[in-house]
């Protein structure tokens, strides 16, 4: 099989320069952190308090990085596993979208609990999706119940490994962990993403959530979301430094609470649109930043999860297609361990069932790209070419052709248009978005997910009802 070196936009010396700048910021500037236990743990390990900031010394940072185990494994209730850091590429969907887009009407609507259920079931059926994140934030439940509702209805909608919803408080961590315990040990069947506030601000609730996640042994994905030019420097190098500071400060806190806690490196650096100030998820700079994030995270030996499918487009149009394809291929070629964003639209605010199906197809293409192709004696086909030239001069009937078709040398598209104009015109001129929506509806009508036990359902419902 052919192989190619990982795509690297940064040299080793540039990665090291980002690391050294990160250490300088952590010690010379510090992070805003006032949480009493968090401060106590940090100062007890050598950090220094200066007004509202905590300055973290480089030796403590290096110690914390060294505590992180490799790789990180997540298990689904069906027994399926995702192992990040073993050299393969995994995929999961965007999490927490507020709205649902319907490509047939061109309209959006608020997401509901039923959308949480349906999206989990659709993602369970899509073969490129290796782990599921609660896709929608349901607008038909109180805000205090949203994260619980997202996780509860995703658990019953898939047997694949489930990344937990983003959480903000220690109590949310405990609630989600109790739910996870219904299907397995939380440290095996749950991961949690927790976001500090850029720039360099760790609110008390966030610190409490990180410490509680660590105490429970749940794998942690620090999830800073800086915006270059708004909440981080506009220079990509400076924004990557700040993102790295926010990740590594989270790692230090977590490892002080529980040395050896599994951690995967998450990067969600976006760009500012200069004309409006909004966050841009679709420009090629995001692919550049994601690729660099992969190199930085791998410098620490951590598995890396970055944006894959991302766009600011509001419809399933050519902008969405080229932006998400570019931003998936670039970090994939850089060696990302996990790519996020399946189904994402409008910078994460919206998603659609049709987009999930389209992204499943793009992910299949990216996997095919990464697989390369063989250049051995059989693949070079000298004898096959000679035999064909002596006979039919047609390769269709050759066993060699059939063998390579079955081996997947050419990826057969499930959605893309491959027919002639005449056939397409004769059969209704349906576009890819319409085909994807129809496929999503077919899957939802036919795909059954092995249910939870009735007692498990009752326990989860009880946790929703009484808020234990």
C-alpha positions in Angstrom: 0.0 0.0 0.0 1.3 3.4 -0.9 2.1 5.8 2.0 2.8 9.5 2.2 4.2 11.7 5.0 1.8 13.5 7.2 0.8 17.0 5.9 2.7 19.4 8.1 2.4 23.2 7.9 4.7 23.7 10.9 8.3 22.6 11.2 9.5 20.8 14.4 11.2 24.1 15.5 8.0 26.0 14.9 6.0 23.6 17.1 8.6 23.9 19.7 8.4 27.7 19.5 4.7 27.5 20.1 5.3 25.3 23.1 7.9 27.7 24.6 5.6 30.7 24.0 2.9 28.7 25.8 5.1 28.1 28.8 6.0 31.9 28.9 2.3 32.9 28.9 1.4 30.3 31.6 4.2 31.6 33.9 4.6 35.3 33.0 0.9 36.1 32.4 -1.1 33.4 34.0 -4.7 32.4 33.7 -7.7 34.1 35.4 -8.8 31.6 38.1 -10.3 32.3 41.5 -11.9 28.9 42.3 -10.6 28.1 45.9 -9.9 24.4 45.4 -8.4 25.0 42.0 -6.1 27.7 43.4 -5.1 25.5 46.4 -4.2 22.6 44.2 -2.2 24.8 41.8 -0.3 26.8 44.5 0.4 23.6 46.4 2.2 22.3 43.3 4.3 25.5 42.8 1.9 27.9 41.0 1.9 31.6 42.1 -1.2 33.8 42.6 -1.0 37.3 41.3 -4.3 39.3 41.8 -7.0 37.3 39.9 -4.5 35.3 37.9 -2.6 32.1 38.7 0.9 31.7 37.1 1.8 28.1 36.4 5.5 27.1 36.2 6.9 25.2 33.3 8.0 22.2 35.4 4.4 21.7 36.6 3.1 21.8 33.0 5.7 19.2 31.9 4.8 17.0 34.9 1.1 17.2 34.0 1.7 16.3 30.4 3.8 13.3 31.4 0.9 12.0 33.5 -1.5 11.6 30.6 -1.9 8.0 29.4 -1.9 7.1 25.7 -4.1 6.2 23.9 -7.7 7.0 25.0 -10.4 4.4 24.6 -14.2 5.0 24.7 -16.7 2.1 24.7 -20.3 2.0 23.6 -23.1 0.1 25.3 -23.1 -2.3 22.3 -19.5 -3.2 23.0 -18.0 -1.1 20.1 -14.8 0.8 21.0 -13.2 3.9 19.7 -9.5 4.2 20.5 -8.0 7.6 19.9 -4.2 7.7 19.4 -3.6 4.4 17.7 -3.1 5.8 14.2 -6.6 5.5 12.8 -9.1 8.3 12.1 -12.4 8.5 13.9 -15.4 10.7 13.3 -18.2 12.2 15.4 -20.9 14.7 14.8 -21.3 18.3 15.9 -22.8 18.7 19.3 -25.5 21.0 20.7 -27.0 22.5 17.5 -30.0 24.7 18.3 -31.9 24.6 15.0 -32.9 21.9 12.5 -32.7 22.8 8.7 -35.1 21.2 6.2 -33.6 21.3 2.7 -37.0 20.7 1.1 -38.5 23.8 2.5 -35.4 25.9 3.0 -36.6 26.7 6.5 -35.2 26.1 9.9 -37.0 25.3 13.2 -36.1 24.9 16.8 -34.7 21.5 17.8 -36.8 19.2 20.1 -36.2 16.2 22.2 -37.5 14.1 19.3 -34.7 15.5 17.2 -32.2 14.4 19.8 -33.7 10.9 19.5 -33.9 10.8 15.7 -30.4 12.3 15.2 -28.9 9.7 17.5 -30.6 6.9 15.6 -29.6 8.2 12.2 -26.0 8.6 13.3 -26.1 5.1 14.8 -26.8 3.8 11.2 -24.2 5.8 9.3 -21.1 3.7 8.8 -18.5 6.5 8.9 -19.7 7.8 12.3 -17.6 6.0 14.9 -18.9 7.9 18.0 -22.0 10.0 18.7 -22.3 13.3 20.5 -25.7 14.6 21.5 -26.5 16.5 18.3 -29.2 18.9 19.2 -29.9 21.2 22.2 -33.7 20.6 22.6 -35.7 23.8 23.0 -38.8 22.1 24.4 -37.2 21.4 27.8 -36.1 23.8 30.6 -32.6 25.1 30.4 -31.6 23.3 33.6 -32.5 20.0 32.0 -31.0 20.5 28.5 -27.7 18.7 29.0 -29.4 15.8 30.8 -32.0 15.5 28.1 -29.4 15.5 25.4 -27.4 12.7 27.0 -30.4 10.6 28.1 -32.0 10.4 24.7 -28.7 9.9 22.9 -27.8 6.9 25.1 -31.0 5.1 24.1 -30.6 6.1 20.4 -27.3 4.5 19.7 -25.1 1.6 20.7 -22.0 3.4 19.5 -19.6 5.2 22.0 -21.1 8.5 23.2 -19.1 11.6 23.8 -21.0 13.5 26.5 -22.5 16.9 25.9 -20.5 20.0 26.8 -20.9 20.6 30.5 -20.3 23.8 32.6 -20.7 22.8 36.2 -19.6 20.1 38.6 -23.3 19.2 39.2 -23.8 18.6 35.5 -20.8 16.3 35.5 -22.3 14.3 38.4 -25.7 14.1 36.7 -24.3 12.9 33.4 -22.0 10.4 35.1 -25.0 8.9 37.0 -26.7 8.5 33.7 -23.7 6.9 32.1 -23.5 4.4 35.0 -26.8 2.9 33.9 -25.0 1.5 30.8 -21.5 0.9 32.1 -18.7 2.4 34.2 -18.6 6.2 33.5 -14.9 6.2 33.0 -15.4 3.7 30.1 -18.6 4.8 28.4 -18.3 8.6 28.8 -16.1 11.5 27.8 -16.7 15.1 28.6 -15.7 18.3 26.9 -15.3 21.4 29.1 -14.6 24.9 27.7 -12.6 27.6 29.4 -13.6 31.1 28.3 -11.2 32.8 25.9 -9.0 34.7 26.6 -7.4 32.7 29.5 -10.4 32.8 31.8 -11.4 29.8 34.0 -14.7 30.6 35.7 -15.4 28.9 39.0 -18.0 26.6 37.4 -15.7 25.5 34.7 -12.9 24.7 37.2 -15.3 22.8 39.4 -16.4 20.8 36.3 -12.8 19.9 35.4 -12.0 18.8 38.9 -15.2 16.7 39.2 -14.6 15.1 35.9 -11.1 14.2 37.0 -12.2 12.9 40.4 -14.7 10.5 38.6 -12.0 9.3 36.2 -13.9 10.4 33.1 -11.7 11.1 30.0 -11.5 14.8 29.5 -11.4 16.8 26.3 -10.4 20.5 27.2 -12.4 22.4 24.6 -11.3 26.1 24.3 -13.0 27.9 21.4 -11.0 31.1 20.8 -11.8 33.3 17.8 -8.7 34.8 16.1 -9.0 38.5 16.0 -11.8 38.7 18.7 -10.9 36.5 21.7 -7.4 35.6 20.5 -4.7 37.2 18.5 -5.4 37.5 14.8 -2.1 35.9 13.9 -2.7 32.1 13.6 0.5 31.4 15.5 -0.6 33.7 18.4 -4.1 32.2 18.4 -2.6 28.7 18.5 -0.4 29.7 21.5 -3.4 31.0 23.4 -5.5 27.9 22.6 -2.5 25.8 23.8 -2.3 27.7 27.0 -6.0 27.1 27.7 -5.7 23.4 26.9 -2.6 22.9 29.0 -3.9 24.8 32.0 -6.9 22.5 31.9 -4.6 19.5 31.7 -2.6 20.7 34.8 -5.8 21.1 36.8 -7.1 17.7 35.8 -3.9 15.9 36.5 -3.5 17.5 39.9 -6.9 16.2 40.8 -6.3 12.7 39.4 -2.8 11.9 38.0 -3.1 9.6 35.0 -6.5 10.9 33.9 -7.0 10.1 30.1 -7.0 13.4 28.2 -7.5 14.1 24.5 -6.4 17.4 23.0 -9.3 19.4 21.5 -8.8 22.5 19.4 -11.7 24.6 18.2 -9.9 27.7 17.0 -12.1 29.7 14.6 -11.5 33.0 12.8 -13.2 36.4 12.9 -15.0 37.7 9.8 -13.3 41.1 9.5 -16.5 42.7 8.0 -18.9 41.6 10.8 -16.9 40.2 13.7 -18.8 36.9 13.7 -17.0 33.6 14.1 -16.0 31.9 10.8 -16.0 28.1 10.7 -15.7 27.7 7.0 -12.5 29.4 5.7 -9.5 27.4 4.8 -7.7 29.1 7.7 -9.6 26.7 9.9 -8.1 23.8 8.1 -4.7 25.3 8.6 -5.3 25.9 12.3 -6.7 22.3 12.7 -3.7 20.8 11.0 -1.3 22.8 13.2 -3.4 21.8 16.3 -2.8 18.2 15.4 1.0 18.8 15.3 0.9 20.6 18.6 -1.2 17.9 20.4 1.0 15.1 19.0 4.0 16.9 20.3 2.7 16.1 23.8 1.8 12.5 22.8 -1.9 13.2 23.1 -4.7 12.1 20.7 -6.1 15.1 18.9 -9.7 16.0 18.1 -10.3 19.0 15.8 -12.9 20.4 13.5 -13.5 18.3 10.4 -16.8 19.3 8.8 -17.4 23.0 9.3 -19.1 25.8 7.4 -21.0 29.0 7.9 -23.3 28.1 5.0 -27.1 28.1 5.8 -28.0 25.6 3.1 -26.6 22.4 1.5 -24.9 24.4 -1.3 -21.6 24.6 -3.0 -20.1 26.7 -0.2 -21.0 24.1 2.4 -19.6 21.4 0.2 -16.2 22.9 -0.6 -15.6 24.3 2.9 -16.4 21.1 4.8 -14.4 19.0 2.4 -11.3 21.2 2.6 -11.5 21.4 6.4 -11.8 17.7 6.7 -9.1 16.7 4.3 -6.4 19.0 5.6 -6.4 17.8 9.3 -7.0 14.2 8.2 -3.8 14.3 6.1 -2.1 15.9 9.1 -2.8 12.8 11.1 -5.8 13.8 13.3 -7.1 11.1 15.6 -10.7 12.3 15.5 -12.6 14.8 13.4 -15.8 16.4 14.5 -18.7 18.2 12.8 -20.8 15.6 11.0 -24.1 17.3 10.2 -23.0 20.8 11.2 -24.3 24.0 9.5 -24.2 27.7 10.2 -21.1 27.6 12.4 -22.6 25.0 14.7 -25.9 26.7 15.4 -27.8 24.5 13.0 -27.7 21.0 11.6 -29.8 18.8 9.3 -30.5 15.1 8.7 -29.6 15.5 5.1 -26.2 17.0 6.0 -25.4 14.1 8.2 -25.9 11.7 5.3 -23.8 13.9 3.0 -21.0 14.1 5.5 -21.1 10.3 5.9 -20.3 10.1 2.2 -17.5 12.7 2.4 -16.0 10.9 5.4 -16.0 7.7 3.3 -14.1 9.6 0.6 -11.5 10.9 3.1 -11.0 7.4 4.4 -10.4 6.2 0.8 -7.9 9.0 0.3 -6.0 8.1 3.4 -5.8 4.4 2.4 -3.8 5.2 -0.8 -3.2 2.4 -3.2 -0.9 -0.6 -3.7 2.0 -0.5 -6.1 3.0 -4.2 -6.1 3.4 -6.7 -8.9 -0.3 -7.6 -9.0 -1.4 -4.0 -8.9 1.0 -2.9 -11.7 -0.9 -5.4 -13.9 1.7 -6.0 -16.6 0.4 -9.5 -17.4 -3.2 -8.3 -17.4 -2.5 -5.5 -19.8 -0.6 -7.9 -22.1 -3.5 -10.5 -22.0 -6.1 -7.9 -22.8 -4.1 -6.6 -25.7 -4.0 -10.1 -27.1 -7.7 -10.6 -26.6 -10.7 -8.4 -26.2 -8.9 -5.2 -25.5 -11.4 -4.6 -22.7 -10.7 -4.9 -19.0 -14.3 -5.2 -17.8 -14.4 -9.0 -17.9 -11.0 -9.5 -16.2 -10.9 -11.2 -12.8 -8.3 -8.6 -11.9 -10.9 -5.9 -12.4 -13.5 -7.7 -10.4 -11.0 -8.3 -7.6 -10.0 -4.7 -7.3 -13.6 -3.5 -7.5 -14.5 -5.8 -4.5 -11.4 -4.5 -2.7 -12.6 -0.9 -3.0 -10.0 0.5 -5.3 -12.7 2.8 -6.6 -15.2 4.2 -4.1 -18.7 3.8 -5.3 -20.7 6.9 -4.3 -24.0 6.5 -2.7 -25.2 10.0 -3.3 -23.1 11.9 -5.9 -24.6 12.2 -9.4 -23.0 9.7 -11.8 -25.7 9.3 -14.4 -25.8 10.9 -17.9 -27.8 14.1 -18.4 -30.5 12.2 -20.2 -31.1 9.7 -17.4 -30.9 12.4 -14.8 -33.4 14.5 -16.7 -35.7 11.6 -17.3 -35.8 10.6 -13.6 -36.8 14.0 -12.1 -33.6 16.1 -11.9 -33.3 15.5 -8.2 -30.3 17.1 -6.5 -27.9 15.7 -3.9 -29.6 17.5 -1.0 -32.9 15.9 -1.9 -31.4 12.5 -2.3 -29.7 12.9 1.1 -32.9 13.9 2.8 -34.7 11.0 1.3 -32.0 8.6 2.4 -32.1 10.1 6.0 -35.9 9.5 6.0 -35.5 6.0 4.7 -32.9 5.1 7.4 -35.1 6.6 10.2 -38.1 4.5 8.9 -36.1 1.3 8.8 -33.2 1.4 11.3 -33.8 -0.2 14.7 -31.4 0.4 17.6 -31.2 -2.4 20.2 -33.1 -0.9 23.1 -32.0 -0.4 26.6 -33.5 -2.7 29.2 -36.8 -1.5 30.6 -35.2 -1.0 34.0 -32.5 1.1 32.5 -35.1 3.3 30.8 -37.0 3.7 34.1 -33.8 4.7 35.9 -32.9 7.3 33.2 -36.4 8.7 33.2 -36.3 8.9 37.0 -33.1 10.9 36.8 -34.8 13.3 34.4 -37.8 13.7 36.6 -36.2 14.2 40.0 -32.9 15.8 39.1 -30.9 13.4 41.3 
